[in-house]
Every structure is written in C-alpha cells, then in structure tokens.
Amino acid sequence: MLTEQVFKERMIGAINTCIRIINESDNWDSVGKGIIENEWQSYIIKEDNTFVAILTILNNKQVIQFKHHEWFGVEVNIHANYKLNTLLEIYCS
C-alpha cells in the first residue's frame, strides 16, 4: 500500500505541474484566474485501480481517467503520460 500512495502523490504532483504550466501560458488572462482551476479532486476506483482526476477547465468539469499502467509507474512523468501531454498541447498552444 505504501507504493500505491507514493505513485498517487507523484500523479497528483504531475497534474498540479501540468495545471501550473497551462495557467502560466495563458497570455490572455491578465487577472490570473487561469484556464484550469488549481483546486481539483481525485480518487481511485478500487475495482480496476483507475486514478480519476476531476478538473475544472474553462469553467467546465472534466473527468480524466488514468488506467493503472498510466499512473502506477514511470509514466507519471508529465511528458511520458499521453493524457497529461494532450492537455498541454491543447491548452498551451
């Protein structure tokens, strides 16, 4: 269980980093509200060990599910994880 907690914390850190990069890239936001809200929720679906992140992107709730192999291991890296990389590509361009 300790290993799961470590990878969960790494995933949370990767998502927070992704949010920070996206929000800092917003050249149109002079107020600093950001594209993605800094406060977000997560949980793990125990049946299949899916990590679920609930983000508010441009005032809309978006659920992103990371299968076990996407968050439990080396793919926690923001650039190695396809879903986090996709967020960066969409909102940082």
C-alpha positions in Angstrom: 0.0 0.0 0.0 2.9 2.3 0.6 3.9 2.1 -3.1 0.4 3.0 -4.2 0.5 6.1 -2.0 3.9 7.1 -3.5 2.6 6.8 -7.1 -0.6 8.6 -6.2 1.3 11.5 -4.7 3.5 11.6 -7.8 0.4 11.6 -10.1 -1.1 14.5 -8.1 2.2 16.4 -8.4 2.3 15.8 -12.1 -1.3 17.1 -12.6 -0.5 20.1 -10.4 2.6 20.8 -12.5 0.5 20.5 -15.7 -2.1 22.9 -14.4 0.6 25.4 -13.4 2.3 25.2 -16.9 -1.1 25.7 -18.6 -2.2 28.5 -16.4 1.1 30.4 -16.8 0.9 30.1 -20.6 -2.4 32.0 -20.7 -1.4 35.3 -22.3 -5.0 36.5 -22.5 -5.7 36.3 -18.7 -4.4 39.5 -17.1 -6.4 38.8 -13.9 -4.7 35.4 -13.3 -7.8 33.2 -12.9 -6.2 30.6 -15.2 -7.5 28.1 -17.7 -7.7 25.2 -15.1 -8.7 25.8 -11.5 -6.0 25.0 -9.0 -8.4 23.2 -6.8 -9.4 19.8 -8.1 -10.4 16.4 -6.8 -9.2 12.8 -7.3 -10.0 9.3 -6.2 -9.1 5.7 -7.1 -11.6 3.2 -8.4 -10.7 0.2 -6.4 -12.1 -2.4 -8.8 -9.5 -1.7 -11.6 -7.2 0.8 -9.9 -8.1 3.7 -12.1 -7.0 7.1 -10.9 -9.7 9.7 -11.6 -9.0 13.4 -11.7 -11.8 15.9 -11.8 -10.6 19.2 -13.2 -12.5 22.4 -13.9 -11.3 23.6 -17.3 -12.6 26.9 -18.6 -15.5 26.6 -16.0 -16.5 23.1 -17.1 -15.9 20.0 -15.1 -13.8 17.4 -16.9 -13.1 13.9 -15.7 -9.8 12.3 -16.8 -9.3 8.6 -16.0 -5.8 7.2 -15.8 -5.7 3.4 -16.1 -3.4 1.6 -13.6 -0.4 1.5 -16.0 -0.8 5.2 -16.7 -0.3 6.4 -13.1 1.4 3.5 -11.3 5.0 3.6 -12.7 7.3 5.7 -14.8 4.6 7.2 -17.0 3.8 9.5 -14.1 6.3 11.8 -15.9 4.3 14.6 -17.4 5.8 14.2 -20.8 5.6 10.4 -20.9 1.9 10.4 -20.0 -0.2 10.7 -23.1 -3.3 12.3 -21.3 -1.2 15.0 -19.5 0.7 15.7 -22.6 -2.5 16.1 -24.6 -3.7 18.7 -22.0 -0.5 20.6 -22.5 -0.8 20.5 -26.3 -4.5 21.7 -26.3 -4.3 24.5 -23.7 -0.7 25.8 -24.1 -0.9 26.5 -27.8 
